[in-house]
Amino acid sequence: MLLFILLFVMTNTSQAQTSGKRVKLIHTDELMYDKSMVDAQRLIGHVQLEYEGTMFYSDSAYLYKNDDFDAFGNIRLIKGVDYNLTGDELHFDHAKKNAQFRNNVTLRDRQMTLTTNFLNYNTATEIADYTGGGNIVSTKDRNTLSSQKGTYHSKTETFFFKDKVVLKNPDYTVTSDTLKYLNTSEIAYFFGPTNIKGDKTSLYCENGFYDTKKDESRFGKNARVNSEKNILKGDSIYYNGVKGTGEVFRNVSIRDTTSNYIITGDYGFHDEKSKESFVTKRALLTQFYEGGDSLFVHADTLRSRPDSLQKNRVFAYHGVKLFKTDMQGLCDSLVYVESDSLISLYKNPVLWNEDSQITGDTIDVRAFEGKIENFYVSGNSWIISEASKDTYNQIKGRIMTGYFTENDLTTVDVNGNGQLVYFPEEEKKGKKNLMGHNKGDCSNIRIHIADKKIIGIKMEIEPNSKFAPLSLSTLSEYKLEGFNWRGEERPKSKAELLELN
């Protein structure tokens, strides 16, 4: 019996050592064979096996005739000096060149450590894959990663992760459905729903990449960035975490959650450090108010930045158009100051409220919670409203201030070079008719309005006024010098703001 065992061992050992494509037995403290126990050589103590340059170490092993083997206890697989694998159990398939590790499996290379309980490693392709959960710790940075499934290409140091993927760093956490990670460049590519959460910023996308070394990201498909008070959305987003800047492309949306407004367009930029944002190309600001009413402002470019009180200032440039159910306007540039609830219109501005058209060199409108409180017009101030077809009530002066009650204009003060033309009405048999027209000028004028009609005029400092019936009036007297009715330019809806371009 002993002679049979020795002959079997010598035959198998000789075959293994003479063939370059077979498993070689390098060392074992004891070697036995008992077919009744297992049809394989039993290697016990400090076992060393080699296959095509890959070394296997274990406490014990079964080496089969076909060169497959099972190893047990303190298993190590070493491939050169680049990496090694350890585990409690191993089955090596000679034909497939596949090493199947079980329990307490660890894969280490120069830059990372992978731990799992089930891992397959192919000695030819040098590809390792695991199932049932795994964790990776980078030895050259502070990144850790876990997932249910993973594949590692050791030649390219590339990982593919699937299901419940979590990449952690002290500065951020990434969760994803599918992730590809390049260990050499430290770039992660995302496929499927992905979240990146930092101390003050979180990002979401359904495809994209994140350069963990440069802290740069590009996201696509339902991409968004949430900061302390802003939400950025777009078809794609580029975000630089070092600079704290984000660029948004197509279907852009930047929402201020504290001031309850949103800016949309086709290109956007946001600086998290300065809190400044701008949007161009079909840019539209929507300011939401309680009660469902909203203010819409369209311009070529919209820019937002905080003031010293950390309240927002919104600047609109070129071709500005605004629409609200009780207020519409046009100008070349506009500034909205949140802290003062003030909207200022510059360069050929015009503002409409109900039946009134307001123009001047500049117009300031103060509104609180969506309700207009007053307006202030500086330089070449006008307010015009239609009395009937081709006839208009007009007030003109150097400076003009209007006051509102529940969004209805009730009082207008004119200071300096005041002039007016208005048409009193009389009602006969339920029908209102113009009685004539009143034309006057005075340095300062106060006009009282009710139900959108002038009900009283107070002229101060050398007033000059006259009334004339229509039958004794000429058309030239109906209009003050510089009269310009712009009713055809008035925006009629939110949709029309963008259509007017």
Residue pairs with C-beta under 8 A, 6 or more apart in sequence:
5 32
5 33
5 34
8 33
8 41
9 31
9 33
9 41
12 41
12 63
12 65
13 25
15 22
16 22
16 23
16 24
16 25
16 63
16 67
17 24
17 25
20 52
21 52
22 51
22 67
22 94
23 49
23 50
23 51
23 63
23 67
23 69
23 92
23 94
24 49
24 50
24 51
25 31
25 41
25 43
25 48
25 49
25 63
26 48
26 49
26 50
26 55
27 46
27 47
27 48
28 43
28 44
28 45
28 46
28 47
28 48
28 61
29 44
29 45
29 46
30 42
30 43
30 44
30 45
31 41
31 42
31 43
31 44
32 41
32 42
32 44
33 40
33 41
33 42
34 42
38 62
39 64
39 65
40 62
40 63
40 64
40 65
40 69
40 70
41 62
41 63
41 64
42 60
42 61
42 62
43 49
43 60
43 61
43 62
43 63
44 59
44 60
45 59
45 60
46 57
46 59
47 56
47 57
47 58
47 59
47 60
47 61
47 71
48 55
48 56
48 57
49 55
49 56
49 57
49 61
49 63
49 69
49 71
50 56
51 67
51 92
51 94
51 97
51 123
52 97
52 123
52 124
53 79
53 80
54 77
54 78
54 79
54 123
55 76
55 77
55 78
55 79
56 69
56 71
56 75
56 76
56 77
56 90
56 92
56 99
57 74
57 75
57 76
57 77
57 78
58 71
58 72
58 73
58 74
58 75
58 76
58 90
59 72
59 73
59 74
60 71
60 72
60 73
61 69
61 70
61 71
61 72
62 69
62 70
63 69
66 94
66 95
67 94
68 91
68 92
68 93
68 94
68 95
69 91
69 92
70 89
70 90
70 91
70 92
71 89
71 90
71 91
71 92
72 88
72 89
72 90
73 88
74 86
75 85
75 86
75 87
75 88
75 89
75 90
75 101
76 84
76 85
76 86
77 84
77 85
77 86
77 90
77 99
77 101
77 121
78 84
78 85
79 123
79 126
79 154
82 109
82 110
82 154
83 107
83 108
83 109
83 110
83 154
84 107
84 108
85 99
85 101
85 105
85 106
85 107
85 108
85 119
85 121
85 128
86 104
86 105
86 106
86 108
87 101
87 102
87 103
87 104
87 105
87 106
87 119
88 102
88 103
88 104
88 105
89 101
89 102
89 103
90 99
90 100
90 101
90 102
91 99
91 100
91 102
92 98
92 99
92 100
93 99
93 100
96 122
97 122
97 123
97 124
98 120
98 121
98 122
98 123
99 120
99 121
99 122
99 123
100 119
100 120
100 121
101 118
101 119
101 120
101 121
102 117
102 118
103 117
104 115
104 117
105 115
105 116
105 117
105 118
105 119
105 130
106 113
106 114
106 115
107 113
107 114
107 115
107 119
107 121
107 128
107 152
108 114
109 154
109 157
110 139
111 138
111 139
111 140
111 157
111 183
111 184
112 136
112 137
112 138
112 139
112 140
112 183
113 136
113 137
113 139
114 128
114 130
114 134
114 135
114 136
114 150
114 152
115 134
115 135
115 136
116 130
116 132
116 133
116 134
116 135
116 150
117 132
117 133
118 130
118 131
118 132
119 128
119 129
119 130
119 134
120 128
120 129
120 130
121 127
121 128
122 128
125 153
126 153
126 154
126 155
127 151
127 152
127 153
127 154
128 151
128 152
128 154
129 149
129 150
129 151
129 152
130 149
130 150
130 151
131 148
131 149
132 148
133 146
133 147
133 148
134 146
134 147
134 148
134 149
134 150
135 144
135 145
135 146
136 144
136 145
136 146
136 150
136 159
137 143
137 144
138 144
138 183
138 186
141 169
141 186
141 212
141 213
142 169
142 170
143 167
143 168
143 169
143 186
143 212
144 167
144 168
144 169
145 159
145 161
145 165
145 166
145 167
145 168
145 179
145 181
146 164
146 165
146 166
147 161
147 162
147 163
147 164
147 165
147 166
147 179
148 162
148 163
148 164
149 161
149 162
149 163
150 159
150 160
150 161
150 162
151 159
151 160
152 158
152 159
153 159
156 182
156 184
157 182
157 183
157 184
158 180
158 181
158 182
158 183
159 179
159 180
159 181
159 182
159 183
160 178
160 179
160 180
161 176
161 178
161 179
161 180
161 181
162 177
162 178
163 177
164 175
165 174
165 175
165 176
165 177
165 178
165 179
166 173
166 174
166 175
167 173
167 174
167 175
167 176
167 179
167 181
167 188
167 212
168 174
169 212
171 198
171 199
171 215
172 196
172 197
172 198
172 241
173 195
173 196
173 197
174 188
174 190
174 194
174 195
174 196
174 210
175 194
175 195
175 197
176 190
176 191
176 192
176 193
176 194
176 195
177 191
177 192
177 193
177 194
178 190
178 191
178 192
179 188
179 189
179 190
179 191
179 194
180 188
180 189
180 191
181 187
181 188
181 189
182 188
185 211
185 213
186 211
186 212
186 213
187 209
187 210
187 211
187 212
187 213
188 209
188 210
188 212
189 208
189 209
190 205
190 206
190 207
190 208
190 209
190 210
190 219
191 207
192 206
192 207
193 204
193 206
194 204
194 205
194 206
194 207
194 208
194 219
195 202
195 203
195 204
196 202
196 203
196 204
196 210
196 217
197 203
198 241
200 227
200 228
200 272
201 225
201 226
201 227
201 228
201 241
201 272
202 225
202 226
203 217
203 219
203 223
203 224
203 225
203 226
203 237
203 239
204 219
204 222
204 223
204 224
204 225
204 226
205 219
205 220
205 221
205 222
205 223
205 224
205 237
206 220
206 221
206 222
206 223
207 219
207 220
207 221
208 217
208 218
208 219
208 220
208 223
208 236
209 217
209 218
210 216
210 217
211 217
214 240
214 242
215 240
215 241
215 242
216 238
216 239
216 240
216 241
216 242
217 237
217 238
217 239
217 240
217 241
218 236
218 237
218 238
218 239
219 236
219 237
219 238
219 239
220 235
220 236
220 237
221 235
222 233
223 233
223 234
223 235
223 236
223 237
223 248
224 231
224 232
224 233
224 234
224 237
225 231
225 232
225 237
225 239
225 246
225 270
226 232
227 270
227 272
229 256
229 257
229 258
229 275
230 254
230 255
230 256
230 257
230 270
230 275
230 277
231 253
231 254
231 255
231 257
232 246
232 248
232 252
232 253
232 254
232 268
232 270
233 248
233 251
233 252
233 253
233 254
233 255
234 248
234 249
234 250
234 251
234 252
234 253
234 268
235 249
235 250
235 251
236 248
236 249
236 250
237 246
237 247
237 248
237 249
238 246
238 247
238 249
239 245
239 246
239 247
240 246
243 271
243 273
244 271
244 272
244 273
245 269
245 270
245 271
245 272
246 268
246 269
246 270
246 272
247 267
247 268
247 269
248 254
248 267
248 268
248 269
248 270
249 266
249 267
250 266
250 267
251 264
251 266
252 263
252 264
252 265
252 266
252 267
252 268
252 279
253 262
253 263
253 264
253 268
254 262
254 263
254 264
254 268
254 270
254 277
254 279
254 304
255 261
255 262
255 263
256 262
256 304
256 312
259 287
259 311
259 312
259 338
260 287
260 288
261 285
261 286
261 287
261 288
261 312
261 314
262 285
262 286
262 288
263 277
263 279
263 283
263 284
263 285
263 286
263 302
263 304
263 314
264 279
264 282
264 283
264 284
264 286
265 279
265 280
265 281
265 282
265 283
265 284
265 302
266 280
266 281
266 282
267 279
267 280
267 281
268 277
268 278
268 279
268 280
269 277
269 278
269 279
270 276
270 277
271 277
274 305
275 305
275 306
275 310
276 303
276 304
276 305
276 306
277 303
277 304
277 305
278 301
278 302
278 303
278 304
279 301
279 302
280 300
280 301
280 302
282 298
282 498
282 501
283 298
283 299
283 300
283 301
283 302
283 316
284 296
284 297
284 298
284 302
284 497
284 498
285 295
285 296
285 297
285 298
285 302
285 314
285 316
285 336
286 294
286 295
286 296
287 294
287 295
287 296
287 297
287 336
288 294
289 295
289 369
289 370
290 369
290 370
291 370
293 324
293 325
293 326
293 370
294 324
295 322
295 323
295 324
295 327
295 370
296 322
296 323
296 324
296 494
296 497
297 314
297 316
297 320
297 321
297 322
297 334
297 336
298 319
298 320
298 321
298 322
298 497
298 498
298 500
299 316
299 317
299 318
299 319
299 320
299 321
299 333
299 334
300 317
300 318
300 319
301 316
301 317
301 318
302 314
302 315
302 316
302 317
303 314
303 315
303 316
303 317
304 312
304 313
304 314
304 315
305 312
305 313
305 315
306 312
306 313
307 313
307 337
307 339
309 339
311 337
311 338
311 339
312 336
312 338
313 335
313 336
313 337
313 338
314 335
314 336
314 338
315 333
315 334
315 335
316 333
316 334
316 335
316 336
317 332
317 333
318 332
318 333
319 332
319 501
320 329
320 330
320 331
320 332
320 333
320 334
320 345
321 329
321 330
321 491
321 497
321 500
322 328
322 329
322 330
322 334
322 343
322 491
322 497
323 491
323 493
323 494
323 496
323 497
324 370
326 353
326 354
326 372
326 407
327 351
327 352
327 353
327 365
327 372
328 351
328 352
328 490
328 491
328 492
329 345
329 349
329 350
329 351
329 352
329 363
330 348
330 349
330 350
330 486
330 489
330 491
331 345
331 346
331 347
331 348
331 349
331 350
331 363
332 346
332 347
332 348
332 349
333 345
333 346
333 347
334 343
334 344
334 345
334 346
335 342
335 343
335 344
335 346
336 342
336 343
336 344
337 343
337 344
340 366
341 366
341 367
341 368
341 373
342 364
342 365
342 366
343 364
343 365
343 366
343 367
344 362
344 363
344 364
344 365
345 351
345 362
345 363
345 364
345 365
346 362
349 359
349 360
349 362
349 363
350 357
350 358
350 359
350 486
350 489
351 357
351 358
351 359
351 363
351 365
351 375
352 358
352 490
353 372
353 375
353 404
353 407
353 409
354 408
354 409
354 452
355 385
355 386
355 452
356 383
356 384
356 385
356 409
357 382
357 383
357 384
357 385
357 485
357 486
357 487
357 490
358 375
358 377
358 381
358 382
358 383
358 400
358 402
359 377
359 380
359 381
359 382
359 384
359 484
359 486
360 377
360 378
360 379
360 380
360 381
360 382
360 400
361 377
361 378
361 379
361 380
362 377
362 378
362 379
363 375
363 376
363 377
363 378
364 375
364 376
364 377
364 378
365 372
365 374
365 375
366 372
366 373
366 374
366 375
366 376
367 373
371 404
371 406
371 407
372 404
372 407
373 403
373 404
374 401
374 402
374 403
374 404
375 400
375 401
375 402
376 399
376 400
376 401
376 402
377 383
377 399
377 400
377 401
377 402
378 399
379 398
379 399
380 398
380 482
381 396
381 397
381 398
381 399
381 400
381 414
382 394
382 395
382 396
382 400
382 482
382 483
382 484
383 394
383 395
383 400
383 402
383 412
384 392
384 393
384 394
384 395
384 483
384 485
385 392
385 393
385 452
386 392
386 393
386 487
387 393
387 422
387 423
387 425
387 434
388 423
388 434
390 478
391 423
391 434
391 437
391 478
392 421
392 478
392 479
392 483
392 485
393 420
393 421
393 422
393 423
393 454
394 419
394 420
394 421
394 422
394 479
394 480
394 483
395 412
395 414
395 418
395 419
395 420
395 422
395 445
395 447
396 414
396 417
396 418
396 419
396 420
396 480
396 482
397 414
397 415
397 416
397 417
397 418
397 419
397 445
398 414
398 415
398 416
398 417
399 414
399 415
399 416
400 412
400 413
400 414
400 415
401 412
401 413
401 415
402 409
402 411
402 412
402 413
403 409
403 410
403 411
403 412
403 413
404 410
408 449
408 452
409 449
409 452
410 448
410 449
410 450
411 446
411 447
411 448
411 449
412 445
412 446
412 447
412 449
413 444
413 445
413 446
414 420
414 444
414 445
414 446
414 447
415 443
415 444
416 443
416 444
417 441
417 443
418 441
418 442
418 443
418 444
418 445
418 459
419 440
419 441
419 480
420 438
420 439
420 440
420 441
420 445
420 447
420 457
420 480
421 437
421 438
421 439
421 477
421 478
421 479
421 480
422 437
422 438
422 454
422 457
423 434
423 435
423 436
423 437
423 438
424 434
424 435
424 436
424 437
424 438
424 454
424 467
425 432
425 433
425 434
425 435
425 453
426 432
426 433
426 435
427 433
434 470
435 469
435 470
436 467
436 468
436 469
436 470
436 472
436 473
437 467
437 468
437 470
437 473
437 477
437 478
438 457
438 465
438 466
438 467
439 465
439 466
439 467
439 468
439 477
440 457
440 459
440 463
440 464
440 465
440 466
441 463
441 464
441 465
442 459
442 460
442 461
442 462
442 463
442 464
442 465
443 460
443 461
443 462
444 459
444 460
444 461
445 457
445 458
445 459
445 460
446 457
446 458
446 460
447 454
447 456
447 457
447 458
448 454
448 455
448 456
448 457
448 458
449 455
459 465
468 477
491 497
491 500
